[in-house]
Amino acid sequence: MDADVETMVRRLLSPLIAYLMQRGLGYIALRDLLKKIYVEEALGRHNAEDAPTDSSISLVTGINRREVKRLRDDALQARRSETRDPMAGVNMAARVVATWVSAPAFLDAEGEPTHLGTRGSDPEPNFDSLLRAAKVDVRARTVIEELHRAGIVERDDEDRLYLLRAAFTPGTPQDKMLFLAANVSDHLRSGLHNLEPGNRPFIERALFHNAMTDSQLEAVRPMLSEMADRMLRRANAKLLDSSPPPESEAAGQPLKRLRLGVYYYETSTEDQA
């Protein structure tokens, strides 16, 4: 392995390895998972009509052909048994909350998220109109149950929904791991995309400060959190306000998704990145 690549991989994997050891997951568990991922990624490079042979997968992954065949069969069986994307509910709830706190139609005169009726006969803006604005094609009751489960909403004296906080933050350990996987995975893909010459670079910006005191950080954390929240709200409002192109222009254009994120981390200066 090239020295620069090894340095990059070491820094990327070290926090993950430390976490896995804390969870009691050793090398063998990660090794077996890596084999599966190698085979799945090799298969993902080809379409169904151009399926690679076990030998070609073995060549590119370094895994022997017998193991490749077994892992390939396992991957096929897993795809057949897959039902619901575990991120579906989390993504849906996060999109609804992001729309609620940023789209002008759902803000009051002070710019705060308004209380929303949940019955179809309730005047707009109501929860059904929020789902339409967020492009969530799911029954309102299902979404409300997800928001209640996450502790994001409550009902007022008039049986209207109101937000308890202005961002969807996962509550359960499972949801937190799903959020982490989605966010860090896309961030990593963005960075790797930027390594390839000729690619239009994605946004990759970070601030780094050293030798900060606890009292300094205590003073700036709320400000940084508020700045990040305001930036994401403005970005979401802009995206929601973007007019879709005429059908004649949109015909044949592939649909894309995006993720724009902000993160914050602090640790001892002795803990080098």
C-alpha positions in Angstrom: 0.0 0.0 0.0 1.3 3.5 -0.9 2.5 5.4 2.2 0.1 8.3 1.7 -2.9 6.0 1.2 -1.9 4.1 4.3 -1.7 7.3 6.4 -5.1 8.3 5.2 -6.7 4.9 5.9 -5.1 4.7 9.3 -6.6 8.1 10.3 -9.9 7.2 8.9 -10.1 3.8 10.6 -8.5 4.6 14.0 -11.6 6.2 15.6 -13.8 3.4 14.2 -11.5 0.6 15.4 -11.4 2.2 18.9 -15.2 2.3 19.0 -15.6 -1.3 17.8 -13.2 -2.5 20.5 -15.2 -0.6 23.1 -18.2 -2.5 21.8 -16.4 -5.8 22.1 -16.1 -6.3 18.4 -12.6 -7.6 17.5 -10.6 -8.1 14.3 -12.4 -11.2 13.1 -15.8 -9.6 13.1 -14.5 -6.6 11.1 -12.5 -8.9 8.7 -15.7 -10.9 7.9 -17.6 -7.7 7.3 -14.9 -6.2 5.1 -15.0 -9.3 2.9 -18.7 -8.8 2.4 -18.2 -5.1 1.5 -15.4 -5.8 -0.9 -17.6 -8.3 -2.8 -20.6 -6.0 -2.7 -18.6 -3.1 -4.0 -17.1 -5.2 -6.8 -20.6 -6.3 -7.8 -21.9 -2.8 -7.7 -19.4 -1.7 -10.4 -21.4 -3.8 -12.9 -25.0 -3.9 -14.1 -27.1 -7.1 -14.2 -26.3 -7.7 -17.9 -22.6 -7.4 -17.3 -22.2 -9.5 -14.2 -18.6 -10.2 -13.3 -17.3 -13.7 -12.9 -16.1 -15.0 -9.5 -12.6 -15.1 -10.9 -12.7 -11.4 -11.8 -14.1 -10.4 -8.4 -11.4 -12.6 -6.7 -8.7 -10.7 -8.8 -9.9 -7.2 -7.8 -10.6 -8.0 -4.2 -7.9 -10.5 -3.3 -10.5 -12.9 -1.8 -10.3 -16.5 -3.0 -13.0 -17.7 -5.5 -14.7 -20.1 -3.0 -15.2 -17.3 -0.6 -16.4 -15.0 -3.4 -19.0 -17.5 -4.5 -20.3 -17.9 -0.9 -20.4 -14.1 -0.2 -22.0 -13.5 -3.6 -24.8 -15.9 -2.8 -25.2 -14.3 0.7 -25.4 -10.8 -0.9 -28.1 -12.0 -3.3 -30.1 -13.6 -0.5 -29.8 -10.5 1.5 -31.2 -8.3 -1.3 -34.1 -10.6 -1.8 -35.0 -10.5 1.9 -34.6 -6.7 2.3 -37.8 -4.9 3.1 -37.7 -1.3 4.4 -34.7 1.0 4.3 -33.8 1.5 8.0 -33.0 5.2 7.2 -36.4 5.8 5.5 -38.2 6.9 8.7 -35.3 9.0 10.0 -34.8 10.8 6.7 -38.5 11.4 6.3 -38.8 12.9 9.8 -35.7 15.0 9.4 -36.9 16.4 6.1 -40.3 17.3 7.6 -38.7 19.1 10.5 -36.2 20.9 8.2 -39.1 22.2 6.1 -41.2 23.2 9.1 -38.4 25.4 10.5 -37.3 27.0 7.2 -40.2 27.3 4.8 -41.8 30.8 5.2 -45.3 29.3 4.9 -44.9 27.4 8.2 -43.3 30.3 10.2 -45.1 32.8 12.4 -44.5 36.6 12.4 -41.4 36.1 14.6 -40.0 33.5 12.2 -40.7 30.6 14.6 -42.3 27.3 13.5 -46.1 27.7 13.8 -48.5 25.2 15.4 -50.1 23.0 12.8 -53.5 21.3 12.7 -53.5 17.6 11.8 -57.0 17.2 10.4 -57.6 17.5 6.7 -60.3 20.1 7.4 -57.9 22.4 9.3 -57.0 25.6 7.6 -53.7 25.8 5.9 -50.9 25.8 6.8 -51.6 22.4 8.3 -49.6 19.2 8.7 -50.8 17.8 5.3 -49.6 21.0 3.5 -46.3 20.6 5.4 -45.9 17.0 4.0 -46.6 18.3 0.5 -44.0 21.0 0.9 -41.4 18.5 2.2 -42.3 16.1 -0.7 -43.1 13.3 1.7 -45.6 10.9 0.2 -46.5 9.1 3.4 -49.7 9.2 5.5 -49.6 12.0 8.0 -50.4 9.6 10.9 -47.2 7.6 10.1 -45.0 10.7 10.1 -46.6 12.0 13.3 -45.9 8.7 15.0 -42.3 8.9 14.0 -42.0 12.5 15.3 -43.6 11.5 18.5 -41.3 8.5 18.9 -38.3 10.8 18.4 -39.6 13.3 21.0 -39.8 16.1 18.4 -43.4 17.2 18.7 -46.3 17.6 21.2 -49.9 18.7 20.9 -51.2 21.9 22.3 -54.6 22.6 24.0 -56.2 22.9 20.5 -54.8 19.6 19.4 -52.3 21.2 17.1 -48.8 19.9 16.7 -45.9 22.1 17.7 -42.1 21.5 17.6 -40.2 20.9 20.8 -36.9 21.7 19.1 -35.9 23.2 15.8 -33.8 20.3 14.5 -34.4 16.6 14.2 -31.8 14.9 16.4 -32.0 11.1 16.7 -33.0 9.9 20.1 -32.4 6.1 20.2 -29.0 4.5 19.9 -30.1 2.8 16.6 -31.2 6.1 15.1 -27.9 7.8 16.2 -25.9 5.1 14.5 -28.0 5.4 11.3 -27.5 9.1 11.3 -23.8 8.7 11.8 -23.5 6.2 9.0 -25.4 8.4 6.5 -23.6 11.6 7.3 -20.1 10.3 7.6 -20.5 8.0 4.6 -21.5 10.9 2.4 -18.8 13.2 3.8 -16.2 10.5 3.0 -17.6 10.0 -0.5 -17.4 13.7 -1.1 -13.8 13.8 0.0 -12.8 10.8 -2.1 -14.6 12.4 -5.1 -12.4 15.4 -4.6 -9.3 13.3 -4.8 -10.0 12.3 -8.4 -8.5 14.7 -11.0 -11.0 16.2 -13.3 -14.0 16.0 -10.9 -15.8 19.2 -10.1 -14.9 19.5 -6.4 -17.6 19.3 -3.7 -17.6 21.7 -0.7 -14.9 20.7 1.8 -14.2 23.4 4.4 -13.2 23.2 8.0 -11.8 25.5 10.7 -9.0 24.4 13.1 -8.0 26.1 16.2 -5.4 24.9 18.7 -4.6 25.8 22.4 -8.2 26.9 23.2 -9.2 26.9 26.9 -12.3 25.4 28.4 -13.7 28.8 29.2 -13.2 30.0 25.7 -14.9 27.0 24.2 -17.7 27.3 26.8 -18.3 30.8 25.5 -18.3 30.1 21.8 -20.2 26.8 21.6 -23.7 28.3 21.7 -22.8 30.9 19.1 -21.3 28.2 16.8 -24.4 26.0 17.2 -26.7 29.0 16.4 -24.6 29.9 13.3 -24.7 26.4 12.0 -28.4 26.1 12.6 -29.0 29.4 10.8 -26.9 28.4 7.8 -28.7 25.1 7.4 -32.1 26.7 7.7 -31.2 29.3 5.0 -29.9 26.6 2.7 -33.0 24.5 3.1 -35.3 27.4 2.5 -33.4 28.2 -0.7 -33.6 24.6 -1.9 -37.3 24.5 -1.1 -37.9 27.7 -3.0 -36.1 26.4 -6.1 -38.7 26.2 -8.9 -38.6 22.8 -10.7 -37.8 23.1 -14.4 -40.6 22.7 -16.9 -41.5 19.1 -17.7 -40.0 19.5 -21.2 -36.6 20.4 -19.7 -36.8 17.9 -16.9 -37.6 15.0 -19.1 -34.8 12.5 -19.1 -32.8 14.3 -16.5 -31.6 12.0 -13.7 -32.8 12.9 -10.2 -30.1 13.6 -7.6 -29.9 13.9 -3.9 -27.6 16.1 -1.8 -26.4 16.3 1.8 -25.0 19.5 3.3 -23.8 19.1 6.8 -22.0 20.9 9.7 -20.0 19.1 12.4 -18.1 20.2 15.5 -15.4 18.3 17.5 -13.1 19.2 20.3 -10.5 17.3 22.2 -7.2 17.7 24.0 -4.3 19.2 22.1 -2.4 16.0 22.9 -4.9 14.0 20.8 -3.7 14.8 17.3 -5.9 14.3 14.3 
